[in-house]
Each structure stands twice: as C-alpha cells, then as structure tokens.
Amino acid sequence: ESKLTMIRNATWTLSNFCRGRRPAPDWSLVEPALPILARLINQQDPEVLIDATWAISYLSDGNEQKINAVTASGVGPRLVELVAHPDNKVQTPALRSIGNIVTGNDEQTQYIINCDVLPPLLGLLSSPKETVRKEACWTISNITAGNTDQIQAV
C-alpha cells in the first residue's frame, strides 16, 4: 500500500511538472519524463492512470517536435486502449492526448490511425457526456484535416 501511495504521489508531481502553457515548462526538463510516463500508463491504478495520462496530454499539446517525441515514446496503442476505459476520468485525458497528437502532421496522425483509434472514437460519439462527444468530434475533425487516405479512413 505504501508503494502505491508513493507511485501515486510521484505521478501527480510529475504531471504537475509537465503542466502549464504560459509559461510552458522548459521542454528540455520535461521531455525526459516521457519514458517514465509511457510505463506509468500501463499501471492499473486509476489515480496513476489519470495523472500520467494528463501529463502526456500536456506534453502533446505543442508543436510537431513535441508531438513527435510523444509518439516516439510508443504511447499510442495504450492511449487508444485508455479511451475505452470505464472510468471517464481516465478516458478524458487519453482522448485529449490523442486529439493533441492528430493536430500534428500527417505522419503523426497516421501513427494514431494505425493504433486503431477510429472504432473507439466512433463509440465515444454516443457517450452520455457532452464533453467527451465534443472532444471526440474535435479529434475526428483533426483526422479529416489530413491526407485523402486519412479522410477515407474516417
């Protein structure tokens, strides 16, 4: 139990280090967190998942270089799994992370499509939560801003 408490506290702290837009945290200081976050999102504890996934959403909210670092960490398949998580508090930051990634270039968008994101996104369009439906629509609209194949995939 004390180990889980320590992991929860460390994940929460790491998430807060990654948070912020004005000013954004120094990328050179937060980028090294990506491999750790990639491991943390494979935990089963909802609190750890929530904080780790929010941290990824903060790090993916940026330019193509930042998005590339996030995709290079290999988090895509797990983010797609977490979009279907039964806890909305886990679903939301996973969806935001995916939405941020597909604001990048066509290659970054294709990475997420290749993780089989479209079926879970379709499911989210029927979510009882309006915010989830809205975020899913935003993500899909960003995918359809891609190339012809990406538009056809939707």
N, C-alpha and C positions, 0 to 999 in steps of 0.2 A: 504493500500500500504506500509506503513512504517513497519507493522508487517511482511509482506512478505519479505521485504528487510532485516529485522533483521534475519529471518529464513534462508534466502539465505546466508547471511554473516556468521552466526553461523555454517551452514552446511559446507561451504567452509573451515572455520577454523578447524572444527572437522576432515574433510577429510585430511587436511594438517598435523594434529597431528598424523594421522594413517599412513601417507606416509613415505617411506624410507626403504631401505634394508641394507645399510652399513653406519652407523649402523641402525638396525631396532629399532623402538621405543620400549621402555620398555613395555612389554605385560601387566604388572600389571596396567599400567597407561592408556592403550588404550582399554583393554577388557571391562571396564565399559561403553564404548561408544556403544556397540552392541545393547542394548535395545532401545537406542535413535535412532540409525541408522535404526533399524527394524521398528520404527514408521515413520521415515523420508521417507523411500522408499515407503510409502503408500500415500505420498503427490501427487498432480497432477502437480505441477510446474516443468517444465523440468530442470531448473537450480538446484533445490533442489535434484531432482532425480539423475541427473548426478553426483553431488558431493557426495551424500550419497552412491550411488552405487559404485563409485570409492573407497570410504573409505572401503566398505565391501570387495572389491576386494583386497585391501592392507592387510586387516586383515585375509583374507582367504588364502593368499599366504604364507603358512608356514607348520609347522608340523601338525600331526594328532590332537594334543591337541588344536591348534588354529582353525583348521577346525571344530573340534567338538564344540567349543564354538560358532562358526558362525552358524552351523546347529542347535544347541540348541536354538539359538535366534529365530528360526522359519522363517527365511527369504527366504527359498527355494521356496515356491509357488509364492511369489511376484517376485523373481528374474526370474522365468520361464515366468511369465506374461511380465516382462520388456524386455525379449529377443525378444518379438514380438512388442515392442514399435515402433511407426512410426518414431521416431527420432533416427537416428543412434548413436548420442552422448549419448543416454540412453542405447541403445541396447548393445553397445560395453562393458561398464563396467559390465553390467549384465551377459553377455556371459563370460567375464574374471572371474567373481566371481564363476560362475558355473563350469568353466574349472578348477579353483583352487580347488574347493570342490571335484571334481572327481579325483584329484590326491591323495586323501586320501585313506583310507581303503575301503573294500567292503561295509561296513555298511554306510559309508558316501556317497559313490557312489549310493547305493540303495536308500538313502534318496532323492537324486536328481531325480533318475529314477521314484520314487513314486510320485514326484511332476509333473509327465507327461512331462518331458523335451524333450523326443525324437521327437514328432511331430514338435515343433518349431525349434529344431536343424535341422531337415530334411529341413524345409523351408529355413533356413539360408544358406544351401548349394547352393541355387540358388541366393543368394544376388549379386547385381551388384558390391559390394565392395569386392575386393580380400582379404582384411584383415579380414573381417567378415567370409568369406568362410574358410580361413585358421584357424581362431580361432575355428570355428565350427568343423572342421576336427580334430583339436588337442583335443577338448573336447570329441568327439566321440571315438577317439583312446584311450583316457584315460578310457572311459567307457568299451571299449572292452579289456582293461587290467585287468578287474575284473573277477568275477567268471563265470561259464558256463551259469547261468541264465541271467547274465548281458550281456554277449556276444550274447545270443539268443534274448534278448530284442531288440538289435540293428538290 
